[in-house]
Amino acid sequence: MVASYSVIGQPIVRGEGSEKVSGQSIYTSDVILPGMLWGKVLRSPLPHARIVSIDTSRAAQLPGVHAVITGQDIPDRRVGRLLRDCPVLARDKVLFVGEKVAAVAAEDPDIAEEALLLIDVEYEDLSPVFDPEEAMTAGAPTLHEGMESYPGLPQPPSGINNVFAHNAWDKGDIEQGFAESDLIFEHTFTTQLHHQAYLEPHACVVDIDDTGRVQIWANNKGPFMLREQLSAVWEMSQDNILVNPTSIGGDFGGKGSFMDIPLCYYLAKASGRPVKMVMDYVQELMAGNPRHPATITIKTGMKQDGRIWARQARCVFNSGAFGAFKPRVHLRGADHSGGPYRIPNVHIDSYMVYTNNIPCGHMRAPAKPQVAFAVESHMDLIAREMGKDPYEFRMLNVLQDGDSNPVGEEWENIRAGEVLQKAAEAAGWDQPKSSPNIGRGISISDQPPGSGLSTAEVQMDADGKATLLMSLWDTGTGAHTVLRQMVAETLTIPIEDVGVVIQDTDAVAFESGPGGSRVTYTSGQSTMGAAEDLKEQLTVMAAEYMGCSADTVALQAGLFQSREGGRAMSLKDVAAQAVSAMGEDLSAQKTYNAPPSEYTSYCAQVAEVEVDPETGEVKVNKFITAHDVGTVLNPLFHQGQIEGGVIQGLGYALMEEMETEEGRISTLSLGDYKIPTIKDIPELVTVLLEPGGGPAPFESKGIGESSNTPVAAAIANAVHDAIGAPVMQLPVTAERVLRVIKGRG
């Protein structure tokens, strides 16, 4: 039986929406401080070169320029989220086109740009390596000679040239599994460089006050982790660094990095003035932190009856010049190379490889769309080769309650088969197609929530109005409104009576922040804990005022009622009397350290496409996405996350690609780098399973990353169905499809 709520489950609009659409919200680029200068960066034009000399004398003499710095002017330290391998400015050599070589601070952006043109840099070309497979060979140039000394490097070192992280997962006996298999299939898939394409580019403002304390404004979703990174590179106490909240104009995983902030500090220090740095989209595409390209080889041993018996996967991720932008040194999504299937014998290898390309970071569901494309395309190839229906083949092998997944993890209430069935039914999987050029493809993946630490405080004033105080910064998902709903539901007050105050990094010891679909799990639990504690305080006070025992008092619809004699008192009256007696607002605080969840969420999708056999053009006519959900906290936001993820996955599947030529990005504008528009969006159908329990408050589950992961696989499999041959490289462009059609012929 589904629980009934008054505020939870309601389609409440975002509390900050009016401020955003009216232009009142303050983003980092809006911050203006007295005497503020503009910082700009000179970037390397070469992918791999030794810096022979840098002459900044002409730039320093330009009127309006207050500071010019190179790597020789600042401490020789490296920065990173976990692996500290990235210099603030290149010192002896550059490792990619776009690496920072020098920086200026000037009175306006135009003067700063002019100053960059006056900096003379002499380079000596070095042999570059762009392909990660080549970079792993002994004969390739070693890009980081001092890699073993980098803080955060996994130990022991991989021992493979240019591989800074090698991770492996095992289950059963892979050799025995293949020996016992009746059939063996092996395929290789490749995926592209993919930018997050948020509207707001990276920006920061740094001010060093009279006491030497560093004040920062940045569109960074993890301010506490940022503070740790800056503390390490500046060799400064974290207490001396304050990160102030601003609105964030989109994230999709890309706004967790340090980007220009360490450099901005050195410009502020050199000039004695606050400095602002804002990247434009040329810089974003040249030197941001996009999704990793990957080459994934999967080998599977099958029993004749259709059971998967062994799976070996080799995932090679092109990390680019540095690994500093990843919160983990490796990409955890590689462990999904077995998919959500019962496989007794598994071995997975994942390699993070340095090359002379743009450094890659995190993007929505890191590594999982790459891996899902490979796994689910591989599943279709096996099914078709064995003469089995792709849906039935999956149903035969999909995880069920009591199974452990391919890397040995165990989950509560596995509903993978149910989401597959619901997706297939909604798509009319067994129905005939209207044209021979129509194809249907199916895919499935799962997404457990991330863990982390969160602190929340709930205050109540004499009018019975509540305020939620947190250091959680919303990346545009509506998280603050959902958390307000939790407070309102717990205290049985209207959502309009719950405000939110976002605090700086001085407010609490640590906050993990958004990421890994964890906000409702981590911050939701701390919010609920604080609200429940405040409710308990109010209940005790109400009982005292009514002269009865607290265990006889219940709060319903803003009214405290006692079972003893029918006494009652409104929450507002209790709050007013309590605040008057105490001389201050009521308050309760809760810190919650969320452990790894026992739940994961499954998403199955079906794409229906039409392929023009003359041009290879792919049109997605209909897209079905089915989700294993818990209680839906806000259906408006929930559906927005689903549809946003599907559309992002559609771009990844069909068009989005940062094209490179000898390490140089050739798609340096959003005119060249195509993302979906409204004309590209097919009919979208969402199917939600009945709530099945979850780890977050009100038995909810995360939804943020799940819908974008299997999209590319579903579309690629639909194209395979339409043309009778697979496309094994993303994106599935008309040119690639036409080549496959001609090759098939």
N, C-alpha and C positions, 0 to 999 in steps of 0.2 A: 504494500500500500504506500503510495507516494504521500509524503508529508505535506501539510498545507501551511503556507507562509503568507504574510501580508506584504512584505517588501522584497524578500528573496524570490527570484523567479519573475519579477516584473520588468518590463522593458523601459527602464528609467534612462533618460538621456544623460549625457555626460555633464557633470557639474561644471567643468571648465570650458564647455563647448562655446558658450556665448563670448567668453573672453578671447578664445582663439579666433573665431570667425570675425570678431569686431576689431582684431588687431591689438587688443589690450595685453595679451600674454607677452611676457618678456622672454625672448630667446637670447642665446648667448651673443649673437651678432647685434642685438639691440642694446647691449650694455655699453654705456658711455661713462667714463670717469674723467675727472678734471686732469688736463695735461696729457691725455692718452695719446700714444703713438700707434702707428700701424706697422706690423711686422710682415715681411715678405721673405721668400726663400728662393735662392738660386739652386737649381736642380741639375743633376748630371745629365748630359746628352748621350752618354755612353753606357753600355751595359756592364762593362768590366774594364777598369783602367786604373792605373796608378796616378795619383795626384803628384805632379812634379812641382808645381808652384801655384800659389794663389796671390794675386796682387789686388788689394782692396783700396789702395791709396786714392784713386780717382773717386770711388764711391763715397769714401769718408769725407771728401772735400765738398761734396754736393750740398748746397744750402738746403736746410730742412732735414738733413740726415743726422740722427743722434747716436746711432750705434751701427757698427758693421762687425760681425764676428765670423770666425771660421772654426774648424775643429781644433786648431792650435790655441785658440783663445779661451777654451773652456776645459774643465777637467776631463781626463781620458776615462770616462765611465760609460757603461752601456745600460740601456733601459729595456724593460720588457714586462709583460703581464705576469709571466712566471719564468720563462726562459729569457734571461737578460743578455741578448746577443746583438742589439741594435745600437749603434752610436747615435748620439744626439745630432751631431754633424759628422760627415765623413772626414777621416783624418788622413790616412795613407793611401786609401784606394776607395773606389766606388764599386758597388755590386749590382746596381740596376739603373735603368734609365728612369730618372726621377728621384734618385737619392739626394738628400739635402747636402749641399756642399758649403754654402755660406748663407748668411741671413743679415737683413738690415732692419732697422727701426727708424721710421721717418714720420713727418708730421701729417702726411696724408698718403693714401695708397698710390697715387700717381708718382709722387716723388720716390717712394720706395721702389716701384717698378723701374723707374729711370735709373736708380742707383744700382739695381741688379745688372743692368746693361753695361755698367762701368766696371764691373768686377772681371778681371782677367784670370782665367784658369788654364794652366797647361797640363794636358793629360798624356799619359803613355798607354797606348792600347794594350790590353791583356786578352788572352784567349777566353771567350765566354763559353758557357754551357747552358743551354736552354731546356734540353730534354732531361727529365729526371732519371730515366733509365740510363742514359749516357753518363749523367752526373754520378751515378752509383759505381761506375767502373773505375778500376785502379788508374787508368790512363787519363781520366778527366782532371781538369784543374781543381785543386782543393780550395774552396772559396773561403773557408774560415779556418785558417791554420791553428788558431788558438781555441778551437771549439771546446776542448776538454776542460778549459778553465772557466767556461761560462757558468755563472750561478743559475741554477734551475735545470741544468742539463741532466736528463735521466741517466742514472748509473746502473750498471757500468755502461760506458759509451758503446755504441752499436758496433764499432770496428769496421763499418762500411763507409767508403768515401762519400762525403757530403750528406750522410744520413744522420740527423741529430736525434731522431727518435725511431726506434723499432719496437713495436708492440706486438705481442702474440697472445692468442686465446686458444685453448685446447679443451676438447671434451672427448672421452673415449680413446680409441686407438685408430688414427687416420690410416695408417698403412694396412692394418687388418680390415678396416672398413672398405677400402678399395679392393682388397683381395677377395672380400666376400661379395662384392657387387657384381651384378650380371651385366650391366651396361655402364659406360663412363662417358660423360659429356664435358666438354671444356670450351669456354668462350671468353673473349676479351672485349671489354667495353671502355669507351673513353668519354669523358665529360669536359666541359669547357670552363673558362674563367668567367666569373659571374658576379657583377656588382650588385650591392643591396638596393641601389637606386632610391634612397630616401630623398625627400625634397630638400631638406636642410643639410648642407655640407658641414664638415667638421669646422668647429670654431672654438676659440678660447680667448679669455682675457686674464692677464696676470698682473697683479699689483703687489709690490713689496712695501709695507707700511713703515712708519718711522721706527717701529720697534724691531723691524726685520722679519715680521711675520708675513707669510705669503698668502695672499687672497687670490682665489681662483674662481672663475666662472667658465664652465665648459659644458658642452652638450654630451656629457659622459654618463651613462646609465649606472655605472659602478663607482661612485665617488670615493667610497672607502678603499676599494681596491686600487683606484687611481692614486689616492693619498699614499698607500704603501709603496707603489711603484716610484712615485716622485721622491719619497723619503729615501729610498735606496739610491737613486741616481744622483740626488743632491747631497747625500750623506747628511741629512737633516732630520731632526725629531719630527714625528708625525704631528705632535702637538703644535708645531710651528707652521702647519699647513692647514688652511681652512678652505673647503670647497663649498661654494654657495650654490643653491639650487636655481636652475632656470628651466624653462620648458624645453622639451626635446622634440624636434621635428622629424620623427621617424628614426627607427633603429635597425630592425631586422638583423640584429647581431653585430652590426658594424660600429655601434657607438659605445663599445666597451674599451676602446684602446686609448692610449696616451696621446697619439698623433703629434701635434705641434706643441703641446703644453710644456714639456721640458725645455724646448728651445725658446719658447716665449718667455720663460723665466729668465734665461740668460740674457735675452735682449732687454728685459726690464731691469735687470741688475746692471747691465752695461750702460744703459741710458739714464738710469735713475728716475724713470717715468713708467707708468702703467702702459702695457702694450696689448693690442688686440691683433689676433691672426685669424683670418677666415679663408678657408680653401675655396677656390672656384671649382666648377665641375671638370675642367681640364685636369686640374690637380687631383681631384677625387678619382678620376678614371686612370690617371697616370701613377698615382702613389697612395691610393687608399688602402683598404685591407679586404679585398674581395674574397668570394668563395673559391676554394681550391679546385683547380683542374685535377682530374684523376684518371689513372689507368687501372682498371680492375679486371683481374682474371679469376674466373670461378670454374672449378672442376668439381663435378658431382658424380658420385657413384649411386646407381639405382638398382633396386630389385626389380625383377621382371613384372611383379604385380603392381608397380607404380610407387612403391615406398622409397623415400630418399634414405640412403644408407651411409653415405659419406659426403662431406663437403670440405673442400680446400679452397681458400680464397687468398689472393695476393693483391693488396690495395697499395698503390703507389701514388702519393699525393705530392704535387708540385707546390712546395711551400714558398717558392721565390727566394729572395735574397736573405730573409730573416724569418725567425720563428717567434718573434717578440709579441706579435699581435694576438696570439692564441692564449686564452685563459688556462688551458692545459697545453702541455707541449705537444701532445698528440691529439688526433680527432677521435673522440670516443665513438662516433657513428660507425667506424669501421667494424666494431664488434657486432653490428647487425648484418654482417655478410652471410649469415645463415638464414636470415629472414625469420618470420614468425612460424617456423616449421619444426616438426619433430625430426631431429637428425641425431643419431647416436654417436657418430664419429665426426669430429670437426677439428680443423686446424686453420686459423686465420693469422695472416701476417699483414701488418700495416707499417708503411715506411713514410716518414716525413723527410723530404729531400730538399736541400739547398740547390737553387739554380740562379741564374742571372736574370730573373724575371721579377715582376712586382711582388712584394711580400704579401702573402695571403693571411687572412684572419678568420673571423667567424661570420657565418651567415645563417639565418633561420634554419634550425635543425642541422648543426654542423656535420658534414660528411654523409648525412642520411639520404638526401636526395640522390647523390652520386651512387651510393651503395644500393639504394632501392631500385634505381634504374637498371643497374647491373643484375641484381638478384632476380627481380621480377621479369626482366627480359629473358634471362637465362631459364627461368621456370617455364615461360611460354615456348622457348626453343625445345626444351626437353619434352614438354607435353606433346607438341606437334610431331616431333620425331618419333615418339612412342605411340602416336595415334590416339591420344587422349584429349578430351576437352580441357582447356586451360582452367576453367572454373572447377570442374570435377577433380582435376589433378591437385589443385590447391586444397580443396575440401578433404581429400584423402590424407594430406600431409600436415595440415595446419595444426597448431598447438591446441590442446584441450586442457581443461582443468586437471591439475595433478602432474602435467608435463613440466620438465625443465626446458628452457630455451636452448639454442645451439651453443651458448657459452656457459650453460649451467645455472642460469638465474631462474628463480621460481617466483611466480606471480599469483596473486589472489584473483579469483573470479575471471578467468580467461574467457573472453567472448569473441575470439578471432573468427571462429566459424560462423557465428551469428552475423557479424558485420559483412562477411563475404556473401552470405545468403541474402541479406537485405539489399546489398548493392546489386547483386545479380537480378533479384526480383524486380527492383525499381527500374533497372535498365532493360527489362524484357530480354534477358540473355538468350533464352531459347526461342525467341520470336524470329521469323525470317526477316532478312534485310531488304530494304526497298530498292537497292541498286547493287550491282556487282562491285562498285567502287566504294561501298560502305564497309567499314571495319569496326569491330568492337574489341576493346582491350581492357583487361582487368588487372588490378594490383592491390597489394595490401602492405601495411607497415604498422609499427607501434611506436609509441612515444611515452616513456615514463617521465614523471616530473623530476626536476632537479631538487636537490636538498640545499639547505643553507640556513643562515642565522638572520633573525629579524626581531626588531623591538618596536612596540607600539604603545602609545599612551592615549587614553580616552579621558577627557575632562568634561564636567557638566557644570553649567552656571545656575544661577538662582531661577532662571526662567525655564529650566528643564531642557535647555539646548546643549547638545553634545558637540565636542570637537575632537577629531582624531588627529594626533600629532605623530608624524613618521618621517624618517629620512629615506623613504622609498620614492624614487623619482620615476614618474610615469613616462613611458616612451611613446605614448599615443594610443594605448590599448584600452583606456578607460578604467584602469586598475583602481584608481582612487575612488571612483564612483561605486564600484563593486564592494570595496572595503567599507565605504559609508553605508551601503545596504546591509552589510553584516552587523554594523553597530546599531542601525535603526531597528533591525529585526530582533536583536538581542534585548534592546532596551524598550521595545514596543513603542517607538516614537516615529513620527513621519520622517521620511528621508530628508525633507527640507529642514528639519531641525538638527541635522548632522553636518557640520562643516569639516574641513580638512586643512591642516597647516603642514606644509612640507618644510622640514628643518634641514639645517646645514650639518656638516660633519662634526661639529662640536656637540651636537645634541645627544648622541648615543655613542657607544663604544665601537659598534660595527653593524653594518647592514649589507647583506649579500647582494641585494638589488635584483632587478629583473634578469631573466635568462633561464633557459632550460624549462620553459613552461612551468615555473615554480611559484609565481607570485601568490596565487590563491592558496597554495600549500604552505609556503613559509610565512609570508606577511599576513595571509588570512588567519593562520593559527595564532599569531601574536595579537592581531586585532581582536579576534574572538576572545582570547584569554583576557585581554584588558577590559573588554566590554562586559564579560561575565563577572570579573572581579568588581567592577563598578556596580553592576546590577546587585551583587551580593551585599556590597556596602549599603546601597539604597534600601535593600530589603530589611537589613538589620535596623536601620534608622526608622523605616516605616513601622516596624514592629514596636520599637521603643515609643514612637509617638502615639501609636494606637493602643499601647498597653497590652500587648499580646506576645506570644512566642514567635520568634522568627521562622521556625519550621512550620508554622501554620499559615504563613503569608506567601501569596503568589502574585506575580505581576502579569497582568493581561490587559492589552490595549491601553497602556498608559495609566492603569489603575492598580494599586496594591489592595488586595482583598484578603481578609483573614477568615479562616473557617470557624473561628471562635466568635460567635455572636454577630457575624455578618458585617463586621467593621470594615471600612474602606477609606482609602486616602489616595489622591491622585499623585502621580510621579512628580508633577510640577510642584505640588505643595510640599512633598517630601524634600525635593531639591532646594526649594526656597528656604525651608526651615533649617536644613542642614548647612547650607552655605552661610546663612545668617549666623548660626551658632558657631561655625568654625572660622568665619571671617575670610574664607577663601573658597575657590571652586573645588568641587570634588574631583578626585583624580585617581586613576589606576593605571599601572604600567605592567607590561608583560614582555618578556624576552623568550623567544621560542627558537630552539635549534632543531630544525627538521631533519630527521634521519632519512636515509634512502627509503623511498616508498616501496610498499609491498604491491602496489598496483601499477599497471601500465594501461594505456589506452590504445585501442586498435582503430584503424581507419582503412576502409576498403573503398576503392573507386573504380568506376567504369567509364571509359571514354568511348563515344561514338564519333567517328571521323569519316570524312569523304575526301578521297584523294583523286586529283585530276591526273589521269595516266599520261596526258600529253605534256604537262608542265611539272608534275610532282607536287603541286600546291596542296597543302593539307588544310582542310577546314574542319574544326571541331564543331559538330552540330549540337551535341548534348553531352553533359558531364554530370555523373552521379557520384556523390560522396557520402558514404555511410560511416557513422561514428558511434563508437562505444563511449557513452557519456555517463557521468554522475548527475547530480542535481544541477540543472542549468541555472546559474545565479542571476544572469541578466540575458534574456534571449536576444536582445538587440546586439549586444557586444559579442555574444557567443556566435551568432550567425555572421557578424562582420568579420570575426577572426577566421571562420571557415571559408567564406567567400574570398577574403583577401589572400589567404594562403593558396587557394585553388588558382586564383588569377596570377599570383606570383609564380606558382608552379607551371602554369601555362606559358608564361614568358620564358622560363628556364627550358621548357620542353621544345619550344618552336622557334624562338627568335633571339633571345638574349645571349650575347657572346661578346666578350672583350677580345677582339682580334689582335694578335701580336705578329710583328715581323722583326725577327732578330732581336727580340726582347723589347721592342718599341710597341706600345699600344697604338693602334691605328684608329680605334673608335674613341675619339677624345671629346665627344659631345653627346648629349642625349638625342641629337638629330641622327647621329651615326649608330649609337647604341640603342637599339629599338626595344621598348617595353610595350606591353599590351595597352591598347586603348579600348574604349567602349565597343568599337566595331569588331574587336577580336574576341569578345566574350560570348561564349555559347549559352544555350539554355542550361542553367545550373539547377540541379535537384539535390536537396539535402535530406538525408534520412538519419534520424536520431533513434538509437535504440532506447528503450525504456531505461531510466536511470538504474544503474547497477552497482552503486556504491563507489566511493572514492576516498582518497586520503585527506582531502582538504575539507574545510568546514562545510557543514550541511551535506556531507558525503558527495562533494563535487570533485571534478577532475579538471586538469589543465586542458586547454584547447589550442593554445597559441601556435604550436609548431606542427601539429599532426596533419593538417590538411594539405600542406605544400609538399610533403615528402614523397608520396606515391604518384603524384600527378604525371611526371615525365614518363614513368614506366607505363602507366595506363595508356597514354597517348601513343607512345612508341609501339606498344603491343597492338593497339588498334590499327596503326599504319601497317604493321606486319600482317595483320588479318586482312587488310584491304588489298595489299599488293602481292601477298604471298611470299615475302622475303623480309628479313629483319633489317632495321637501321640500327647500327650498334654504336653510333656516335651522336652526342648531343651538341647543339640543338638539332632537331629533326627538321631541317630546312628543305625547301622545295628542291634545291640543287642536289642535296644528298639523297633525297627520295628518288629523284629522277635518275641519278647514277645507279641506285639499287635496281630500279625498274629496268634500265637498259642492261645492267649486268645480269639480271635474272633472265632477260630475253636471250 
